[in-house]
Structures are given as C-alpha cells and as structure tokens.
Amino acid sequence: MSEPDYDYDVIVIGAGGAGLAASVSAAQAGARVLLLESEDEIGGSTQLSAGLLTASATSVQRGLGVEDSPLRMFQHYMDLNGWRLRPGPVRMFCEESGAIVDWLLDLGVEIPAQVSRSAHEPGLTRAGVEDVWRGHVPRDQGYGLVQVLDRARARLDVDLALGSRVEDLVIRDGAVRGVVIGGEEATAPAVVVASGGLAADPDLVRRFLPDAEIAGDALFVVAAPGARGDHIGLAERHGLGLFGEGWGLLLVTAEFQRYHHWQSGFPPPSRIHVGPDGRRCMDEDAPYAVSPGILKDHGGWVWSVFDDTARAALPEGYADWTPARILEEADKGVVLRADTLAGLAELMGVPARNLEAAVDRFNTLFTEGHDEDFLRHESLAAKGADPHLAPIATGPFHAVRMLPAELVCTHTGLEIDASTRVLATDGRPVPGLYAAGEAAGGILGERYVGGGNSVAHALVLGRVAGREAAARAATLSPRPQEATA
Ligand SMILES: Cc1cc2nc3c(=O)[nH]c(=O)nc-3n(C[C@H](O)[C@H](O)[C@H](O)COP(=O)(O)OP(=O)(O)OC[C@H]3O[C@@H](n4cnc5c(N)ncnc54)[C@H](O)[C@@H]3O)c2cc1C
C-alpha cells in the first residue's frame, strides 16, 4: 500500500482505547499497521475505566425510544464548556459518536438497550449533566472494550509490540516518516499519537493542571502508569500546538480516600455539604462533570457533615468509607468529631448558627424527599435511590473535607483539526501526523460532559484517525481491498 521503503503504512503509538481503535480502523481500511505500547500489557487507562461512553443518535437510544441528534449533543457540549473549544472537531466528535456504538457492537461489544442505573450495569444511563440519556455502559466495562478491540486487532493482523516506548517522531521535509524506538527508526507515512494523558507525571501535572494542587497531599492518581505525557515532549521538540491547558478530570473525594470509589466505597446518603460559611452550598450528589467547578466557588473544597447513625450504617468491605475507618480517621484528626453540631462547627471554624440552620433545613427537605434548594432529589432519583433521607440528628457528628483529589484524566493534548490531523504551532497540519484520545486537544474541555466523555473521545477519535491515516498512506500507492474484522 505504501512506498516500498516504508516498514508499515500506519504506526500507532499507544495501545489504549484510542490506539486500539485507530489500529483496527486503519487495518479495516487495508493498511499494514504497527501498534507500539510502552508497557508490558495493553489497555492503558481505558482498561481501568468503567467503559462508559457518551454518544448520540445511537441504536441503543433508539431501542429505548430516546430521541437524540448529533446537533443536540453538540449544542449541549459547547454550551456546557462556554464555547471555549474547537467547534469543528467537537462537531465531528458528536457526528461520529453514534457510529462508534454500532462499530463496537459489530466488533462484539455488548451494550443492551436497557436502562442502567450505574456505570456497572450494562445499558443506557445518565451519569452526568446530559440533556438526554447518552451514557452507554458496555458489558465488562473498560476491560471488556479493550478485549474486544484487541481480538479485532489480532484478526486483522495488526502487529503489536509491548514494552516499546516511542521516543520520538521522525519528521523529514515537513512530513512524518515514522517513529524512533530504542534509538532505531520504524518508518511509515502516517503516525497516530494515542499515548494517553499526563496524569502520571507530577511535573507535567503541575504545569498543565495546576488545580490538582488544591488537594495538596490528598491528591491521588488513578490513571494508568503509562500516562506520562509523552505527547508534550513531541510537541516541544517539533513545534506542535497544544490545546486544553489547565483542564482535566479531578473527582471530588474525602480527604482520607486513596482509591477510586469502586474500592473506596461511598459516603453516607444522609450528609450535607457546607462551605466555609457553614451554609449548605451544593447538591451532594452533583454530577462529577460539574462538582469540582462548584467547589472552586467555595474556595476549592467543602465540608461533608454526617451523624453517627449514618457512620454506623456504612457497609463493610470497602477500603475507605467504613464505620471503623471513620473512627480511625477521627483519631488522626482528619475527620472532625464532636458531640454537638455547635461543637463540630467550632472545630470546623464555621459559624455554629449557620451550620445548625443548614442541618435543620436539610432535615426538613429530605423528610419530604423534595430538595427545593438544590434539587438533589432528582440526582438521587436518577440513581434509583430514595430521595427521603434520615435526618442528621444523632451525635457524635462528623465532618471531613471533600476535595478535588482523585486525578482521572488530563485534557492538554496535541491540537487537532476536524480530521484529527495534528496542527503545528503555526496552525498548519503536519502531513501524516494524527492524534486521538487524551493525547489530542480541542474537544475535551473544562467541563467533563455527560457520563463517558473521555472513553467516547478516545474511541471516536481513534477510529477517525486510523481511517484518515490509512487514507493518507493509500494516496502514496494503490489501495488494496478493504479488510473485515
Ligand atoms: C479508574 C478510571 C475510570 C475511568 N472511567 C471512565 C469512564 O467510565 N468513562 C470515560 O469516558 N472515561 C473514564 N475514564 C477516563 C478514560 O478511561 C481515559 O481518559 C481514556 O480511556 C483514555 O484513552 P487513551 O486511549 O487516550 O489513553 P490510554 O487508554 O491511557 O492509552 C494510552 C496508552 O499509551 C501508552 N503509551 C504512553 N506513552 C507511550 C509511548 N511513548 N509509546 C508507546 N506507548 C505509550 C500507555 O501505556 C497506554 O497504554 C476513567 C479513567 C480511570 C483511570
């Protein structure tokens, strides 16, 4: 397909969601593909994820009678991000999102047309701030997605090299010619950068996501170890544009948490979040898409207050949120504990009368199951939870800081156009260079949209980048027949 002196038609850097999707789609278009993965196993952060992906106008939505369109998704996506994104690439993302679901279903991913109430239940869910339900939960989560994509990769004879960290790009005469690995060149007329984000590199996190410092020592990273931000070095060495500085997904967690909530467990439903003035300041179940932004308006973090009945009722079996662990953290002083709300307010440094009034109001609202102040009953109902909550009434009372401390993914990537072509700092595309997933910038914004923004972004862009890369290689020599997986 390519000039005889190229080793491959397409080289893909990184075997996570974006890289696997790119490899499969390039191979489906007939390209000879090499997939390079720095770690000893494939999957990256995609494999660790719930696999939840946001998409519009899908066959799954239609099966449930949900009316949707790419234009509607686009409007919602852009509005939520204050139109501070690249509209062309975002439009492409929304338009291609429906097709990605069918493509995955064809490859063997299972997403049944049934309502799902969590990221663990296959089906269609509402996990974020979607205007309509767009969260598609695949069976076996991110691991399942990666396995299906990898089987397609193997069927299509894509070469995979593990333990192969790409060191650099080969760019000659202004166009990409391949990559450098182990000091040697591997050549191809098209390269897809799908090396993930930068969450695992503390220096890059300080530079590109300063909000991570709000959490101080409580910060913990759940992204895969390969998320070392290698695309940043490529940008700096080759004059490539970057987009999305300062943005990423930090989930709000208690100060003592160290794991994703699947392991950490969950705070008690009967809890109230108050700001530094002791007043209730948010829906305690606000979508993760928007809660870090709400916290910022209150100085970066808020207090979560709950009583001893709620503490004692926490289920066992989790790493962090258990009855005994709360007492241990109280002994350490991380959880504050006092017999009365007034005593707790003093420890928290907030006005006691404000905290008492906030708790009284909370108890009244949730006895009735209707939160007219913050509409939390709607968030609870979306999870299938009872909006009637037990009152916060039995001492000792507890307070813990809730911080944007769980670093999931980062959004500073190589600036791309609507065909996933990487742009140089002068705005011109670099011939042959494509980017997808967290390594690509322009679509993931300040606000994480819906449930499943980042997995959808990785898979949609990966599929498009693979297709585009194969098409470029095909222009350099006659196109063979397309392959099927
Ligand atoms: C615990 C957890 C849960 C999540 N849940 C969800 C969710 O349900 N829905 C959602 O939308 N998002 C979720 N996310 C975020 C989402 O999973 C990721 O943002 C997305 O999957 C990233 O895909 P990617 O292909 O860009 O990167 P990755 O999947 O991380 O893949 C990048 C790959 O590139 C490799 N690599 C890096 N550098 C090099 C190099 N120089 N050479 C060769 N290989 C290299 C890495 O080792 C890695 O395998 C979650 C993340 C985590 C950590």
PDBQT file of the ligand as one rigid body, heavy atoms in Angstrom, charges set to zero:
ROOT
HETATM    1  C1  LIG A 501     -10.297   4.366  37.044  1.00  0.00    +0.000 C 
HETATM    2  C2  LIG A 501     -10.741   5.120  35.834  1.00  0.00    +0.000 A 
HETATM    3  C3  LIG A 501     -12.086   5.114  35.464  1.00  0.00    +0.000 A 
HETATM    4  C4  LIG A 501     -12.492   5.828  34.329  1.00  0.00    +0.000 A 
HETATM    5  N1  LIG A 501     -13.798   5.721  33.919  1.00  0.00    +0.000 NA
HETATM    6  C5  LIG A 501     -14.165   6.336  32.766  1.00  0.00    +0.000 A 
HETATM    7  C6  LIG A 501     -15.433   6.089  32.197  1.00  0.00    +0.000 A 
HETATM    8  O1  LIG A 501     -16.194   5.228  32.662  1.00  0.00    +0.000 OA
HETATM    9  N2  LIG A 501     -15.781   6.773  31.076  1.00  0.00    +0.000 N 
HETATM   10  C7  LIG A 501     -14.935   7.684  30.480  1.00  0.00    +0.000 A 
HETATM   11  O2  LIG A 501     -15.311   8.313  29.491  1.00  0.00    +0.000 OA
HETATM   12  N3  LIG A 501     -13.698   7.882  30.953  1.00  0.00    +0.000 NA
HETATM   13  C8  LIG A 501     -13.279   7.203  32.050  1.00  0.00    +0.000 A 
HETATM   14  N4  LIG A 501     -12.003   7.336  32.478  1.00  0.00    +0.000 N 
HETATM   15  C9  LIG A 501     -11.057   8.101  31.626  1.00  0.00    +0.000 C 
HETATM   16  C10 LIG A 501     -10.754   7.301  30.361  1.00  0.00    +0.000 C 
HETATM   17  O3  LIG A 501     -10.639   5.923  30.679  1.00  0.00    +0.000 OA
HETATM   18  C11 LIG A 501      -9.489   7.754  29.664  1.00  0.00    +0.000 C 
HETATM   19  O4  LIG A 501      -9.424   9.154  29.576  1.00  0.00    +0.000 OA
HETATM   20  C12 LIG A 501      -9.424   7.179  28.247  1.00  0.00    +0.000 C 
HETATM   21  O5  LIG A 501      -9.715   5.810  28.257  1.00  0.00    +0.000 OA
HETATM   22  C13 LIG A 501      -8.045   7.451  27.655  1.00  0.00    +0.000 C 
HETATM   23  O6  LIG A 501      -7.855   6.684  26.485  1.00  0.00    +0.000 OA
HETATM   24  P1  LIG A 501      -6.496   6.861  25.679  1.00  0.00    +0.000 P 
HETATM   25  O7  LIG A 501      -6.504   5.817  24.644  1.00  0.00    +0.000 OA
HETATM   26  O8  LIG A 501      -6.305   8.266  25.314  1.00  0.00    +0.000 OA
HETATM   27  O9  LIG A 501      -5.366   6.548  26.772  1.00  0.00    +0.000 OA
HETATM   28  P2  LIG A 501      -4.984   5.164  27.454  1.00  0.00    +0.000 P 
HETATM   29  O10 LIG A 501      -6.132   4.240  27.492  1.00  0.00    +0.000 OA
HETATM   30  O11 LIG A 501      -4.347   5.511  28.754  1.00  0.00    +0.000 OA
HETATM   31  O12 LIG A 501      -3.915   4.545  26.467  1.00  0.00    +0.000 OA
HETATM   32  C14 LIG A 501      -2.678   5.170  26.209  1.00  0.00    +0.000 C 
HETATM   33  C15 LIG A 501      -1.653   4.066  26.032  1.00  0.00    +0.000 C 
HETATM   34  O13 LIG A 501      -0.450   4.620  25.504  1.00  0.00    +0.000 OA
HETATM   35  C16 LIG A 501       0.666   4.006  26.163  1.00  0.00    +0.000 C 
HETATM   36  N5  LIG A 501       1.814   4.899  25.998  1.00  0.00    +0.000 N 
HETATM   37  C17 LIG A 501       2.091   6.056  26.642  1.00  0.00    +0.000 A 
HETATM   38  N6  LIG A 501       3.222   6.609  26.163  1.00  0.00    +0.000 NA
HETATM   39  C18 LIG A 501       3.678   5.781  25.191  1.00  0.00    +0.000 A 
HETATM   40  C19 LIG A 501       4.807   5.826  24.322  1.00  0.00    +0.000 A 
HETATM   41  N7  LIG A 501       5.695   6.826  24.353  1.00  0.00    +0.000 N 
HETATM   42  N8  LIG A 501       4.989   4.800  23.449  1.00  0.00    +0.000 NA
HETATM   43  C20 LIG A 501       4.115   3.750  23.398  1.00  0.00    +0.000 A 
HETATM   44  N9  LIG A 501       3.021   3.677  24.211  1.00  0.00    +0.000 NA
HETATM   45  C21 LIG A 501       2.794   4.691  25.084  1.00  0.00    +0.000 A 
HETATM   46  C22 LIG A 501       0.158   3.848  27.585  1.00  0.00    +0.000 C 
HETATM   47  O14 LIG A 501       0.906   2.903  28.311  1.00  0.00    +0.000 OA
HETATM   48  C23 LIG A 501      -1.274   3.405  27.357  1.00  0.00    +0.000 C 
HETATM   49  O15 LIG A 501      -1.398   2.016  27.236  1.00  0.00    +0.000 OA
HETATM   50  C24 LIG A 501     -11.568   6.593  33.585  1.00  0.00    +0.000 A 
HETATM   51  C25 LIG A 501     -10.209   6.576  33.937  1.00  0.00    +0.000 A 
HETATM   52  C26 LIG A 501      -9.795   5.836  35.040  1.00  0.00    +0.000 A 
HETATM   53  C27 LIG A 501      -8.323   5.820  35.360  1.00  0.00    +0.000 C 
ENDROOT
TORSDOF 0
